Amino acid sequence: MPLIATRLLLASLVLVGATACTPQSDPETGRSLAPSAGLPAANAAAGQAVAQRKGQATGQSCIDCHGADGNAPIDPSYPKIGGQYADYLAHALVGYRDGSRQHVLMNPQAADLSDQEIADVAAWFASRPSQLRDLTTLP
């Protein structure tokens, strides 16, 4: 292959790789909206509708258990998810959906979510205010 063609191919691969690794972000919070879990680009506004929709398996919505912004769980053993990384939330939901992560309520709740719905709801909760604390800040 001629040197110029090799250089063009290499430059193209670098550009494609850099573009693929550049996250889309929420203009208000700067948080990523495109989970790296191999999911489609997210729409946080659509994720709010997913968070409010009652699941067929449990009759509950995400906000019924985790609170309106993901910061007021109805049980102290349920996590606060408002402001959590979209990647983490998407990865957890995919795990609940495919059974590699187990929880008696979350597995059936996530079972019918599409990749798009997981990306969207993860982006929406990630865009919410955070009450998460870093363990290094504990007394």
VMD Tcl script that builds the backbone (N, CA, C; Angstrom):
set m [mol new atoms 417]
animate dup $m
set s [atomselect $m all]
$s set {name element resname resid chain x y z} {
  {N N MET 1 A 0.859 -1.171 0.000}
  {CA C MET 1 A 0.000 0.000 0.000}
  {C C MET 1 A 0.907 1.236 0.000}
  {N N PRO 2 A 0.628 2.194 -0.851}
  {CA C PRO 2 A 1.458 3.395 -0.885}
  {C C PRO 2 A 1.434 4.110 0.469}
  {N N LEU 3 A 2.492 4.817 0.788}
  {CA C LEU 3 A 2.642 5.497 2.074}
  {C C LEU 3 A 1.510 6.483 2.325}
  {N N ILE 4 A 1.095 7.236 1.327}
  {CA C ILE 4 A 0.029 8.222 1.507}
  {C C ILE 4 A -1.291 7.536 1.861}
  {N N ALA 5 A -1.589 6.423 1.213}
  {CA C ALA 5 A -2.821 5.688 1.511}
  {C C ALA 5 A -2.779 5.130 2.926}
  {N N THR 6 A -1.631 4.649 3.348}
  {CA C THR 6 A -1.475 4.116 4.706}
  {C C THR 6 A -1.700 5.215 5.728}
  {N N ARG 7 A -1.130 6.389 5.469}
  {CA C ARG 7 A -1.294 7.520 6.393}
  {C C ARG 7 A -2.753 7.973 6.456}
  {N N LEU 8 A -3.421 8.026 5.310}
  {CA C LEU 8 A -4.831 8.411 5.283}
  {C C LEU 8 A -5.694 7.404 6.047}
  {N N LEU 9 A -5.402 6.135 5.861}
  {CA C LEU 9 A -6.146 5.105 6.575}
  {C C LEU 9 A -5.931 5.233 8.072}
  {N N LEU 10 A -4.706 5.417 8.489}
  {CA C LEU 10 A -4.387 5.567 9.902}
  {C C LEU 10 A -5.067 6.799 10.488}
  {N N ALA 11 A -5.014 7.916 9.771}
  {CA C ALA 11 A -5.656 9.145 10.238}
  {C C ALA 11 A -7.166 8.952 10.367}
  {N N SER 12 A -7.768 8.243 9.417}
  {CA C SER 12 A -9.206 7.972 9.467}
  {C C SER 12 A -9.569 7.126 10.674}
  {N N LEU 13 A -8.764 6.110 10.937}
  {CA C LEU 13 A -9.028 5.245 12.093}
  {C C LEU 13 A -8.908 6.008 13.401}
  {N N VAL 14 A -7.924 6.884 13.500}
  {CA C VAL 14 A -7.757 7.699 14.708}
  {C C VAL 14 A -8.961 8.614 14.884}
  {N N LEU 15 A -9.405 9.254 13.817}
  {CA C LEU 15 A -10.548 10.151 13.882}
  {C C LEU 15 A -11.822 9.414 14.281}
  {N N VAL 16 A -12.069 8.263 13.691}
  {CA C VAL 16 A -13.251 7.465 14.028}
  {C C VAL 16 A -13.183 7.031 15.490}
  {N N GLY 17 A -12.027 6.585 15.930}
  {CA C GLY 17 A -11.867 6.162 17.322}
  {C C GLY 17 A -12.085 7.302 18.287}
  {N N ALA 18 A -11.560 8.478 17.984}
  {CA C ALA 18 A -11.735 9.634 18.862}
  {C C ALA 18 A -13.194 10.059 18.916}
  {N N THR 19 A -13.875 10.018 17.784}
  {CA C THR 19 A -15.290 10.370 17.746}
  {C C THR 19 A -16.114 9.381 18.553}
  {N N ALA 20 A -15.820 8.111 18.447}
  {CA C ALA 20 A -16.573 7.085 19.169}
  {C C ALA 20 A -16.376 7.201 20.661}
  {N N CYS 21 A -15.238 7.698 21.095}
  {CA C CYS 21 A -14.943 7.805 22.524}
  {C C CYS 21 A -15.372 9.133 23.118}
  {N N THR 22 A -15.821 10.063 22.290}
  {CA C THR 22 A -16.242 11.358 22.780}
  {C C THR 22 A -17.678 11.258 23.259}
  {N N PRO 23 A -17.919 11.404 24.574}
  {CA C PRO 23 A -19.274 11.247 25.075}
  {C C PRO 23 A -20.150 12.440 24.729}
  {N N GLN 24 A -21.415 12.162 24.512}
  {CA C GLN 24 A -22.380 13.235 24.415}
  {C C GLN 24 A -22.653 13.654 25.844}
  {N N SER 25 A -22.906 14.946 26.071}
  {CA C SER 25 A -23.126 15.361 27.446}
  {C C SER 25 A -24.319 16.278 27.557}
  {N N ASP 26 A -24.881 16.297 28.748}
  {CA C ASP 26 A -25.995 17.161 29.082}
  {C C ASP 26 A -25.441 18.578 29.172}
  {N N PRO 27 A -25.990 19.534 28.410}
  {CA C PRO 27 A -25.443 20.883 28.430}
  {C C PRO 27 A -25.561 21.554 29.800}
  {N N GLU 28 A -26.548 21.152 30.601}
  {CA C GLU 28 A -26.722 21.759 31.922}
  {C C GLU 28 A -25.746 21.209 32.948}
  {N N THR 29 A -25.536 19.905 32.950}
  {CA C THR 29 A -24.704 19.295 33.988}
  {C C THR 29 A -23.333 18.879 33.488}
  {N N GLY 30 A -23.189 18.726 32.166}
  {CA C GLY 30 A -21.939 18.248 31.605}
  {C C GLY 30 A -21.766 16.741 31.731}
  {N N ARG 31 A -22.739 16.051 32.320}
  {CA C ARG 31 A -22.640 14.599 32.485}
  {C C ARG 31 A -22.910 13.899 31.162}
  {N N SER 32 A -22.274 12.763 30.993}
  {CA C SER 32 A -22.403 11.988 29.772}
  {C C SER 32 A -23.816 11.461 29.599}
  {N N LEU 33 A -24.315 11.526 28.367}
  {CA C LEU 33 A -25.632 10.977 28.045}
  {C C LEU 33 A -25.531 9.706 27.211}
  {N N ALA 34 A -24.339 9.317 26.837}
  {CA C ALA 34 A -24.154 8.135 26.002}
  {C C ALA 34 A -23.394 7.089 26.803}
  {N N PRO 35 A -24.132 6.202 27.481}
  {CA C PRO 35 A -23.440 5.207 28.289}
  {C C PRO 35 A -22.450 4.393 27.465}
  {N N SER 36 A -21.348 4.053 28.077}
  {CA C SER 36 A -20.326 3.280 27.374}
  {C C SER 36 A -20.652 1.795 27.370}
  {N N ALA 37 A -21.824 1.421 27.833}
  {CA C ALA 37 A -22.216 0.019 27.905}
  {C C ALA 37 A -22.675 -0.506 26.547}
  {N N GLY 38 A -22.321 0.179 25.470}
  {CA C GLY 38 A -22.723 -0.269 24.140}
  {C C GLY 38 A -24.165 0.062 23.826}
  {N N LEU 39 A -24.714 1.022 24.517}
  {CA C LEU 39 A -26.105 1.405 24.315}
  {C C LEU 39 A -26.191 2.599 23.379}
  {N N PRO 40 A -27.372 2.846 22.815}
  {CA C PRO 40 A -27.529 3.992 21.925}
  {C C PRO 40 A -27.396 5.315 22.694}
  {N N ALA 41 A -27.187 6.393 21.956}
  {CA C ALA 41 A -27.146 7.721 22.566}
  {C C ALA 41 A -28.463 7.957 23.300}
  {N N ALA 42 A -28.352 8.602 24.438}
  {CA C ALA 42 A -29.502 8.745 25.320}
  {C C ALA 42 A -30.248 10.053 25.118}
  {N N ASN 43 A -31.505 10.035 25.510}
  {CA C ASN 43 A -32.357 11.212 25.539}
  {C C ASN 43 A -32.892 11.309 26.974}
  {N N ALA 44 A -32.305 12.202 27.756}
  {CA C ALA 44 A -32.670 12.308 29.171}
  {C C ALA 44 A -34.145 12.667 29.352}
  {N N ALA 45 A -34.700 13.507 28.487}
  {CA C ALA 45 A -36.116 13.878 28.604}
  {C C ALA 45 A -37.004 12.644 28.434}
  {N N ALA 46 A -36.667 11.786 27.482}
  {CA C ALA 46 A -37.427 10.544 27.307}
  {C C ALA 46 A -37.233 9.634 28.514}
  {N N GLY 47 A -36.066 9.715 29.139}
  {CA C GLY 47 A -35.792 8.909 30.332}
  {C C GLY 47 A -36.689 9.258 31.500}
  {N N GLN 48 A -37.111 10.510 31.588}
  {CA C GLN 48 A -38.026 10.897 32.658}
  {C C GLN 48 A -39.346 10.139 32.516}
  {N N ALA 49 A -39.834 9.998 31.297}
  {CA C ALA 49 A -41.076 9.242 31.064}
  {C C ALA 49 A -40.894 7.779 31.446}
  {N N VAL 50 A -39.732 7.214 31.132}
  {CA C VAL 50 A -39.456 5.822 31.511}
  {C C VAL 50 A -39.435 5.700 33.032}
  {N N ALA 51 A -38.825 6.658 33.717}
  {CA C ALA 51 A -38.730 6.626 35.188}
  {C C ALA 51 A -40.096 6.709 35.851}
  {N N GLN 52 A -41.055 7.333 35.196}
  {CA C GLN 52 A -42.388 7.508 35.758}
  {C C GLN 52 A -43.361 6.407 35.364}
  {N N ARG 53 A -42.995 5.597 34.385}
  {CA C ARG 53 A -43.891 4.550 33.881}
  {C C ARG 53 A -43.929 3.364 34.843}
  {N N LYS 54 A -45.114 2.876 35.116}
  {CA C LYS 54 A -45.287 1.711 35.982}
  {C C LYS 54 A -44.864 0.448 35.236}
  {N N GLY 55 A -44.037 -0.365 35.874}
  {CA C GLY 55 A -43.616 -1.625 35.289}
  {C C GLY 55 A -44.721 -2.657 35.380}
  {N N GLN 56 A -44.871 -3.490 34.362}
  {CA C GLN 56 A -45.917 -4.512 34.372}
  {C C GLN 56 A -45.679 -5.551 35.457}
  {N N ALA 57 A -44.436 -5.889 35.694}
  {CA C ALA 57 A -44.117 -6.970 36.631}
  {C C ALA 57 A -44.374 -6.581 38.083}
  {N N THR 58 A -44.097 -5.322 38.424}
  {CA C THR 58 A -44.192 -4.923 39.831}
  {C C THR 58 A -45.299 -3.913 40.101}
  {N N GLY 59 A -45.785 -3.248 39.070}
  {CA C GLY 59 A -46.776 -2.194 39.265}
  {C C GLY 59 A -46.157 -0.923 39.832}
  {N N GLN 60 A -44.834 -0.873 39.883}
  {CA C GLN 60 A -44.120 0.283 40.420}
  {C C GLN 60 A -43.323 0.959 39.305}
  {N N SER 61 A -43.025 2.232 39.519}
  {CA C SER 61 A -42.126 2.945 38.617}
  {C C SER 61 A -40.799 3.140 39.344}
  {N N CYS 62 A -39.801 3.591 38.610}
  {CA C CYS 62 A -38.487 3.870 39.226}
  {C C CYS 62 A -38.639 4.880 40.357}
  {N N ILE 63 A -39.419 5.946 40.090}
  {CA C ILE 63 A -39.536 7.001 41.096}
  {C C ILE 63 A -40.392 6.579 42.288}
  {N N ASP 64 A -41.233 5.564 42.118}
  {CA C ASP 64 A -42.003 5.073 43.263}
  {C C ASP 64 A -41.076 4.551 44.357}
  {N N CYS 65 A -39.989 3.923 43.956}
  {CA C CYS 65 A -39.066 3.323 44.931}
  {C C CYS 65 A -37.859 4.196 45.239}
  {N N HIS 66 A -37.358 4.941 44.234}
  {CA C HIS 66 A -36.126 5.716 44.416}
  {C C HIS 66 A -36.372 7.197 44.663}
  {N N GLY 67 A -37.621 7.662 44.524}
  {CA C GLY 67 A -37.943 9.067 44.734}
  {C C GLY 67 A -37.964 9.846 43.429}
  {N N ALA 68 A -38.613 11.009 43.472}
  {CA C ALA 68 A -38.842 11.806 42.263}
  {C C ALA 68 A -37.560 12.155 41.516}
  {N N ASP 69 A -36.482 12.428 42.235}
  {CA C ASP 69 A -35.196 12.726 41.599}
  {C C ASP 69 A -34.170 11.643 41.874}
  {N N GLY 70 A -34.636 10.499 42.387}
  {CA C GLY 70 A -33.719 9.403 42.683}
  {C C GLY 70 A -32.989 9.571 44.005}
  {N N ASN 71 A -33.444 10.526 44.834}
  {CA C ASN 71 A -32.741 10.826 46.083}
  {C C ASN 71 A -33.568 10.572 47.335}
  {N N ALA 72 A -34.720 9.936 47.193}
  {CA C ALA 72 A -35.578 9.692 48.352}
  {C C ALA 72 A -36.150 8.276 48.291}
  {N N PRO 73 A -35.287 7.264 48.435}
  {CA C PRO 73 A -35.792 5.886 48.366}
  {C C PRO 73 A -36.776 5.593 49.497}
  {N N ILE 74 A -37.743 4.715 49.196}
  {CA C ILE 74 A -38.770 4.400 50.194}
  {C C ILE 74 A -38.262 3.433 51.260}
  {N N ASP 75 A -37.120 2.838 51.027}
  {CA C ASP 75 A -36.525 1.894 51.971}
  {C C ASP 75 A -35.050 2.258 52.100}
  {N N PRO 76 A -34.514 2.255 53.314}
  {CA C PRO 76 A -33.108 2.634 53.474}
  {C C PRO 76 A -32.123 1.700 52.765}
  {N N SER 77 A -32.562 0.507 52.401}
  {CA C SER 77 A -31.661 -0.403 51.689}
  {C C SER 77 A -31.646 -0.131 50.182}
  {N N TYR 78 A -32.546 0.716 49.692}
  {CA C TYR 78 A -32.579 1.069 48.273}
  {C C TYR 78 A -31.597 2.213 48.037}
  {N N PRO 79 A -30.861 2.180 46.945}
  {CA C PRO 79 A -29.856 3.229 46.732}
  {C C PRO 79 A -30.447 4.546 46.253}
  {N N LYS 80 A -29.751 5.625 46.591}
  {CA C LYS 80 A -30.006 6.918 45.965}
  {C C LYS 80 A -29.306 6.851 44.614}
  {N N ILE 81 A -30.047 7.150 43.559}
  {CA C ILE 81 A -29.467 7.054 42.217}
  {C C ILE 81 A -29.438 8.394 41.493}
  {N N GLY 82 A -30.021 9.438 42.080}
  {CA C GLY 82 A -29.955 10.768 41.479}
  {C C GLY 82 A -28.511 11.240 41.426}
  {N N GLY 83 A -28.071 11.672 40.256}
  {CA C GLY 83 A -26.716 12.167 40.090}
  {C C GLY 83 A -25.668 11.085 39.929}
  {N N GLN 84 A -26.089 9.831 39.951}
  {CA C GLN 84 A -25.140 8.725 39.752}
  {C C GLN 84 A -24.682 8.739 38.290}
  {N N TYR 85 A -23.516 8.196 38.019}
  {CA C TYR 85 A -23.017 8.136 36.648}
  {C C TYR 85 A -23.965 7.331 35.769}
  {N N ALA 86 A -24.257 7.871 34.575}
  {CA C ALA 86 A -25.133 7.174 33.624}
  {C C ALA 86 A -24.567 5.810 33.270}
  {N N ASP 87 A -23.248 5.725 33.111}
  {CA C ASP 87 A -22.626 4.439 32.781}
  {C C ASP 87 A -22.922 3.393 33.843}
  {N N TYR 88 A -22.803 3.776 35.097}
  {CA C TYR 88 A -23.042 2.841 36.195}
  {C C TYR 88 A -24.496 2.387 36.192}
  {N N LEU 89 A -25.415 3.337 36.076}
  {CA C LEU 89 A -26.839 2.996 36.088}
  {C C LEU 89 A -27.203 2.098 34.905}
  {N N ALA 90 A -26.679 2.430 33.726}
  {CA C ALA 90 A -26.970 1.613 32.543}
  {C C ALA 90 A -26.412 0.205 32.710}
  {N N HIS 91 A -25.194 0.102 33.204}
  {CA C HIS 91 A -24.574 -1.209 33.414}
  {C C HIS 91 A -25.398 -2.030 34.410}
  {N N ALA 92 A -25.836 -1.397 35.493}
  {CA C ALA 92 A -26.648 -2.102 36.494}
  {C C ALA 92 A -27.970 -2.571 35.882}
  {N N LEU 93 A -28.634 -1.714 35.125}
  {CA C LEU 93 A -29.917 -2.090 34.520}
  {C C LEU 93 A -29.763 -3.213 33.503}
  {N N VAL 94 A -28.701 -3.167 32.721}
  {CA C VAL 94 A -28.454 -4.263 31.774}
  {C C VAL 94 A -28.234 -5.559 32.555}
  {N N GLY 95 A -27.503 -5.493 33.650}
  {CA C GLY 95 A -27.272 -6.678 34.483}
  {C C GLY 95 A -28.559 -7.224 35.076}
  {N N TYR 96 A -29.428 -6.341 35.558}
  {CA C TYR 96 A -30.724 -6.797 36.079}
  {C C TYR 96 A -31.548 -7.428 34.959}
  {N N ARG 97 A -31.501 -6.813 33.784}
  {CA C ARG 97 A -32.291 -7.324 32.653}
  {C C ARG 97 A -31.815 -8.701 32.213}
  {N N ASP 98 A -30.489 -8.892 32.134}
  {CA C ASP 98 A -29.984 -10.179 31.634}
  {C C ASP 98 A -29.757 -11.209 32.737}
  {N N GLY 99 A -29.984 -10.820 33.994}
  {CA C GLY 99 A -29.883 -11.763 35.100}
  {C C GLY 99 A -28.500 -11.914 35.690}
  {N N SER 100 A -27.505 -11.200 35.154}
  {CA C SER 100 A -26.161 -11.299 35.726}
  {C C SER 100 A -26.050 -10.541 37.041}
  {N N ARG 101 A -27.025 -9.713 37.337}
  {CA C ARG 101 A -27.115 -9.000 38.613}
  {C C ARG 101 A -28.487 -9.354 39.189}
  {N N GLN 102 A -28.552 -9.680 40.461}
  {CA C GLN 102 A -29.793 -10.184 41.038}
  {C C GLN 102 A -30.384 -9.255 42.102}
  {N N HIS 103 A -31.672 -8.996 41.969}
  {CA C HIS 103 A -32.464 -8.309 42.988}
  {C C HIS 103 A -33.913 -8.691 42.737}
  {N N VAL 104 A -34.603 -9.059 43.791}
  {CA C VAL 104 A -35.955 -9.603 43.655}
  {C C VAL 104 A -36.922 -8.655 42.936}
  {N N LEU 105 A -36.765 -7.341 43.092}
  {CA C LEU 105 A -37.646 -6.392 42.416}
  {C C LEU 105 A -37.060 -5.857 41.109}
  {N N MET 106 A -35.755 -5.644 41.092}
  {CA C MET 106 A -35.153 -5.016 39.925}
  {C C MET 106 A -35.087 -5.929 38.700}
  {N N ASN 107 A -34.904 -7.229 38.896}
  {CA C ASN 107 A -34.856 -8.120 37.726}
  {C C ASN 107 A -36.150 -8.069 36.928}
  {N N PRO 108 A -37.318 -8.253 37.548}
  {CA C PRO 108 A -38.534 -8.167 36.743}
  {C C PRO 108 A -38.816 -6.748 36.248}
  {N N GLN 109 A -38.390 -5.745 37.008}
  {CA C GLN 109 A -38.609 -4.358 36.601}
  {C C GLN 109 A -37.825 -4.028 35.329}
  {N N ALA 110 A -36.610 -4.531 35.236}
  {CA C ALA 110 A -35.749 -4.224 34.088}
  {C C ALA 110 A -35.944 -5.178 32.914}
  {N N ALA 111 A -36.629 -6.282 33.128}
  {CA C ALA 111 A -36.723 -7.339 32.115}
  {C C ALA 111 A -37.247 -6.866 30.768}
  {N N ASP 112 A -38.172 -5.936 30.762}
  {CA C ASP 112 A -38.784 -5.508 29.504}
  {C C ASP 112 A -38.218 -4.197 28.968}
  {N N LEU 113 A -37.173 -3.657 29.591}
  {CA C LEU 113 A -36.597 -2.403 29.114}
  {C C LEU 113 A -35.740 -2.651 27.868}
  {N N SER 114 A -35.905 -1.795 26.883}
  {CA C SER 114 A -35.070 -1.861 25.678}
  {C C SER 114 A -33.728 -1.182 25.963}
  {N N ASP 115 A -32.771 -1.382 25.084}
  {CA C ASP 115 A -31.492 -0.685 25.209}
  {C C ASP 115 A -31.701 0.821 25.240}
  {N N GLN 116 A -32.584 1.327 24.389}
  {CA C GLN 116 A -32.840 2.770 24.339}
  {C C GLN 116 A -33.437 3.259 25.648}
  {N N GLU 117 A -34.394 2.522 26.200}
  {CA C GLU 117 A -35.008 2.936 27.461}
  {C C GLU 117 A -33.987 2.929 28.599}
  {N N ILE 118 A -33.108 1.941 28.620}
  {CA C ILE 118 A -32.062 1.897 29.645}
  {C C ILE 118 A -31.139 3.104 29.503}
  {N N ALA 119 A -30.700 3.401 28.295}
  {CA C ALA 119 A -29.833 4.562 28.078}
  {C C ALA 119 A -30.532 5.846 28.506}
  {N N ASP 120 A -31.808 5.978 28.148}
  {CA C ASP 120 A -32.558 7.201 28.458}
  {C C ASP 120 A -32.771 7.383 29.961}
  {N N VAL 121 A -33.218 6.341 30.648}
  {CA C VAL 121 A -33.491 6.475 32.078}
  {C C VAL 121 A -32.194 6.666 32.861}
  {N N ALA 122 A -31.118 6.032 32.423}
  {CA C ALA 122 A -29.823 6.225 33.076}
  {C C ALA 122 A -29.370 7.678 32.917}
  {N N ALA 123 A -29.551 8.245 31.728}
  {CA C ALA 123 A -29.176 9.643 31.492}
  {C C ALA 123 A -30.032 10.583 32.318}
  {N N TRP 124 A -31.319 10.276 32.446}
  {CA C TRP 124 A -32.202 11.162 33.209}
  {C C TRP 124 A -31.811 11.165 34.690}
  {N N PHE 125 A -31.629 9.987 35.280}
  {CA C PHE 125 A -31.228 9.966 36.688}
  {C C PHE 125 A -29.845 10.584 36.875}
  {N N ALA 126 A -28.954 10.410 35.924}
  {CA C ALA 126 A -27.624 11.020 36.019}
  {C C ALA 126 A -27.702 12.546 35.999}
  {N N SER 127 A -28.715 13.077 35.342}
  {CA C SER 127 A -28.860 14.528 35.236}
  {C C SER 127 A -29.547 15.155 36.448}
  {N N ARG 128 A -30.036 14.353 37.357}
  {CA C ARG 128 A -30.717 14.854 38.556}
  {C C ARG 128 A -29.689 15.351 39.569}
  {N N PRO 129 A -30.126 16.194 40.491}
  {CA C PRO 129 A -29.207 16.635 41.548}
  {C C PRO 129 A -28.708 15.430 42.340}
  {N N SER 130 A -27.500 15.523 42.810}
  {CA C SER 130 A -26.900 14.386 43.515}
  {C C SER 130 A -26.846 14.617 45.017}
  {N N GLN 131 A -27.174 13.581 45.752}
  {CA C GLN 131 A -26.961 13.569 47.199}
  {C C GLN 131 A -25.956 12.474 47.542}
  {N N LEU 132 A -25.245 11.987 46.529}
  {CA C LEU 132 A -24.249 10.960 46.731}
  {C C LEU 132 A -23.058 11.555 47.464}
  {N N ARG 133 A -22.436 10.746 48.314}
  {CA C ARG 133 A -21.279 11.213 49.055}
  {C C ARG 133 A -20.110 10.293 48.772}
  {N N ASP 134 A -18.976 10.891 48.632}
  {CA C ASP 134 A -17.731 10.154 48.459}
  {C C ASP 134 A -17.320 9.627 49.835}
  {N N LEU 135 A -16.912 8.382 49.907}
  {CA C LEU 135 A -16.534 7.797 51.192}
  {C C LEU 135 A -15.375 8.532 51.860}
  {N N THR 136 A -14.600 9.244 51.073}
  {CA C THR 136 A -13.480 9.980 51.679}
  {C C THR 136 A -13.947 11.208 52.446}
  {N N THR 137 A -15.226 11.598 52.288}
  {CA C THR 137 A -15.738 12.766 52.987}
  {C C THR 137 A -16.451 12.402 54.285}
  {N N LEU 138 A -16.529 11.120 54.602}
  {CA C LEU 138 A -17.208 10.707 55.832}
  {C C LEU 138 A -16.347 11.078 57.037}
  {N N PRO 139 A -17.009 11.369 58.166}
  {CA C PRO 139 A -16.250 11.745 59.377}
  {C C PRO 139 A -15.380 10.617 59.887}
}
mol reanalyze $m
mol bondsrecalc $m
mol representation Tube
mol addrep $m
